[in-house]
Amino acid sequence: MKFSIDQASFLEGVQIVQRAISTKSVLPPILSGIYMESKDQNIILKATDLEIGIECVLSANVSENGSTVLPARYFVELVKKLPNIELHIEEGDNGQIRIGYGKSEVMLNAFSADEFPPLQQFEEKNMLSLPKDKLIAAIRNVSIAASSDYTRPIFTGILLEITDGNLLKLVATDTHRLAYTEVRLDKEPSDFNTSIIIPSKSLIEISRIFNMDEGEVTIYLDKNKILFEADHIKITSRLIEGKFVNYKQVIPEEFTTRVRVLRKELNDSLERASLLSRDDLSKRKHNTVKLSIQEEVMDISSKSSQIGELEEMIPVFLEGKTLDIGFNARYLLDVLRVIDTEEIVIDLTTELSPGILRPVDGQDQSLFLVLPIRLS
């Protein structure tokens, strides 16, 4: 192995694949490393924790082909601190990797590349392409509702459904809230249909790694794994086995109260109300805020026996009945942070029925369901 590459490009590559490195010490030591291969004027970087795998290809001036695995913890920090100049990297006689920069050099101990597990391979028969910006926006919309409780794996995943080859749906729920979004692809209808559950961790990394531009991402599917490819980067993920909840059954089709409100006004008011919505003395952890919906205003209130009380009124447009209802303020704020429209609509039925929040723009086919909290 022998090649040269500029420090900025190299750092970007190693930081991308580092996202697949596990922090768990129970995994084999080889999985704490970054695989590096010089081949055909390219540098191939890989990392995996056996759940998610990331591969990044960089252009470089390659003199000799070769491969190695370097411990990510030290390797990435070292590259980050190197000067922004051309780096000269080669394998020494004793298996160490030499990194030269200017008149200086550093030697790193390495693992054998033969021990590194190969990333999963995919056939091209089950594949689909779609705009990156649409996929990333959809992931950001629904990932807020995915659970972090790994004792219930299904709820830590995001359901991905494709129907007629041109309608993509993403759904996530932690049983207290649900997020749904759909993307209509600019393709002719086809027989391509699938319904799979992808770990939310994998999709969140995809939304962070890929550039949100006008390019496309290609998705390859297999029985128990999936691959996303764009920007000279491949991200593979295992799939979660099991049956997702029947999300269509829990989304109310009718409402008796519909409120139209400015998103920023509601967000700012809830931010202030949430500061007073936790009462540690009584061990209430629900961040409860009360929404009192009247003809032209929404009264937002919260209280804490330790801090005090807050009450604010913001203007709304109401269709239907007035209603008092309680919600977890954090759940509502999570929704408002991913909606980017000026106005939102909230559909309600009773004080114990789920609330449905939607953006108002006529194009974004997303909705967010939040279960209420019983008011004392």
N, C-alpha and C positions, 0 to 999 in steps of 0.2 A: 504494500500500500504506500502510495506517495502521491500527494496532490497539493495544490495551493488554491486558496479561496479567500475572499475578503471577509473580515471579521463580522461585519454587519449582517451579511447574508447567512453566514454560518450560525450566528447567534439566533437569528429568526427561526432557522430550521430546528436547532436543538431545543429551543423553547417550545416549539409546536409539538414535537414528539414527546417531550417531557411530560405533557399532560396525561399521557397514558401510564406513567410510572405509578405503581401502587406504593402507599405509605405503610402497608401492612408488612411486618417483619416475618410473617409465617410463610411467605412465598419464597421460592428458590432464589438465591442471590443473583442469578443471571437476569432475573426480571427487574432488578434494581438498576440495570444498565441500559445504555442506548447502543443499539447495533449500528455500525457505520461501515459502509462498503463503497469503495471507489471503483467505478466501472464506466467505460465508454463516455468519458468527459462529464460524468455525473457523480454526485455523492448521494447515496441512498441512506437515509436515517430511519430507524424503526424503534418503536418501544411498545410494550404490551403488558397488561396485568392479567391476561387471559380472558378478560371480559370485554375490554376495548383495546384495539390495536391501531396505531397511527404510523403511517409511512409518509415521508416527505422527500422529494427529489430536488436537489440543487445542482445548478451548473457549476463546474469547477474545471481547473486545468489539471487533468489526471496524467501522471507519468507512469504509474504502476497500479494495476488492479490489486485489490485485496480487501479483507474485511476484519473487523474486530468488534469488541463490545467494551465500552468504557462505563465506569460507575457514574450514573447520572448526577448524583448529589454533588460530587466535586467537579465533574466535567462541565456541567452547565454554569456553575458559579465561576469557574475559571475562565471560560469563554466570555462570560459577561464582563469580566474585569480586564480582559486583554485590550490593548489599544486598537483603534479602528484603522487597521492597516491590513495588508495581505498576510495571511497565515500560511505557513509551510508545514504540512503534517505528513509524517511517514512512520512506518513501523521499523523499530530497531531490531538488532540481532537477537536480543533477549526477550522479544515479544512485547516490550514496552512501546508506547506510542509517544513519539516526539512531536511537540508543537513548537515551531519556531516563529518568532515575531521580532522583526528588526534584528538586533544583534543578540537577542535573548532567546532562551528556550526553556521548556518544561517537559519533564518525562512523566508519563502516567502509566501505572500498572493497568493491565487489561484482562478481561475474560476471553476465553476461546470463543470465536464466533460460531463454532460447530455446536455449542451448547444452547444457542439461542433458538427458541421455538419458531418455526416458520409461521408467518401470518396466513390466515385462511385464504384459499383460492376460490374464485367464483366463475361460473359459466356466464356467457353473455345472453343466454336465452331468456332469462327473466330480468329485464332491465327497463329503466324508465328515466327520462331526463326531464328536469323542470328548472325554472329560474331560481337561482340561489337566494335572491332577496325575498321571494315568496316563501320558500322553505324556512329561512331563518326567522322571518316575521311570524310564521305559524308556530314554530317551536317556542319562541319567546312568549307568545300568547298563552299556550297551554301548560308550559312547564311549571308555572306558578302553582298549579293545583296538584302536582305529583307529590306523593308521600315520601318521607325520608325514613319511614319505619320499615326496616328490612325483614321484620318478622312476617310481613305481609307483602311478598315480592310483587304480586300483581299490581298493587297500588303505587309501587315505586316506578312503574313503567308508563309509557305513553302509547296508547293505541294508535296505530297507523292503518288506515283503511284506504284502499284504492278501488274505485268502482268504475266500470266502463273505460278504464285506461286513462281517463281524463279528469276525474274528480278525486282529489286527495283530502282525507279527513284526518285530523289529529284530535285525540281526546285524552284528558288526564283527570284523575280524581283521587282525593285522599279520604273520601266518604263524608267530609264536612263541606266540601266545595267541589265544583267540576268546571273544567274549561273545555270548550269545543271550538274548533275553527275548521273551515274548509277552503280549499284552493281549487278553483277551476283552471285546468291547464289548457293551453292553446293547442290542443291535439284533437284529432278525430276520435270518436268513441271506438273502443276495441274490446277484446275479450280479456284484457289484462285486469284481473281482480285479485285482491289479497287483503288479509286482515291479520296483523301481527302486533306483538307488544315489544317495544324497544325500551331498554333501561333509560330512564330520564337523564341519567348522568351522561350517557353516550350522546344523546341528542343535544344536551346543553353544551357539551364540548364542540359539537359540530357548529352550533350557532356562534360560538366564540372564535373558532379557528378559521372558518371560511370567510372570505371577503364578501361584504354585502354590496355587490355590484351587479351589473347586468348579465354576468356570465351564467352558465348552467351547471348544475350538479347532476351527476349520473348515479342512479341507485341500482345496485345489483342485489337480488334476493336469492336466498337459499332456504332450506328447510329450517335451520336453527341459527342462521346468521344473516347479516346484512352488511353491505359495503356502500359507502358514500365517497364519490370521487370528484374532485374539482381542484383548481389552482395547484396542480402538481402534488396534491395531497390525497392520500387514501385513508379513510377511517372505517375500520371494521368493528362490528359489535355483535355479541351474542344476542339471541332473542330470549325473552322470558316465556316459559311454558305455562299454559293455563288458559282459562277463559276469562275475558274481560267482562266487567259488569255491563248489564243492558242499559247503556246510558240514555237511550231513547225513551225508556220507560220512566226515568226519574225527572225528565225535563217537562214541566207543566206546559200544556198547550193553550190554556186559557188563563185569564187574569181578571181581577176586578178593580185593580188600582194600577194606573200607569203614570209614571212621573218622568218628565223631561227636565234635565238640569244641566247647567254648565259644569263640565268635568273639573276644571281647575278650582272653581269655587267650592265644590263638594270635597275635592281632595284636600285643599288647604284647611277647611273646617274640620275634617276628620283627623288631620295631622294634629291639630291642637287638642281635639277631644280625646285622642288616644293617649295623650300625656297624662290625663286624669282618669283613664278608664281601668286602671289596674289597682286593686286594693290588696296589697300584700298582707295587711293585717288579718283579713278574712280569708286569705289564700285563694281569692278569685283570680284566675289566670286567663279569663276569656277576653279581656280588652273590650268589654261590652260598651257599645254606644247605643243610645235610643234615638230612633228617627220617628218624629211625629209629623206625619204628612198631612198638610191641610190644603185649603183651596189654592192659595198662591204662594205659600212658603213651606219650607221643610225646617222643623225645629230639631236641631241636633244637640243632644245633651249627654253628659257623662259626669260621674262623680266618684270621689275617693274619700273614705273616712279619714285618711291621713293627709290628703293634699287639699281637697276642696271640691267645688262644683264648677261646671262650665255649661253654658247654654248659648247657642248661636242660631240665627235664622238666616236662611238663604232663599232667594226667590226660585220658584219652580213653576212648571206648567203641569197641572193635574188633569188626568182623565179618569173618571170613576170615583170610587169611594175614598174617604179619608181613612188613615190607618196609623196605629202606633206599632212599631216593630223594633226588635233589638238585633244587632249584629256584632260579630267580632270585627273591630275596627281594622285590624291588620289584614283580614281577608279582603275587605272592601278596598283598602289602600293598594294591596297587591294588584287588584284588577285595574284600578285607575292608573297605575304606573305603566301598564302595557297597552292601554287604550290611548291612542293619540288624536282622537277626534275632539272637536270643541265641545260637543254635547254628548250626553249618554242618556239612555232610556232605562228605567228600572221598572220591571213588571212584578206585581205582588198580588197575592190572593188573600191570605189571612196572616195573623201575627205568628203562626206556627208553620207556614208553608214557605218553601224555598223562594228566594228572590232571584230574578234573572236580570243581569246587567248586559246591555248591548251598546256598541258604538253607534252613533248616528252619522252615517255618511252614504248609505245606500250601496256600498261596495263590500265593506268588510263583513264577511259572513262568519262572525264570531259571536259566541255568547258565553256568559260566566254565571254559573249557578252557585249561590251561597246559602247555606242553611241558617235560619235565624236562631237566636238565643232567647229562651223564655225570660221575659221581664218579671222581676219579683214585685 
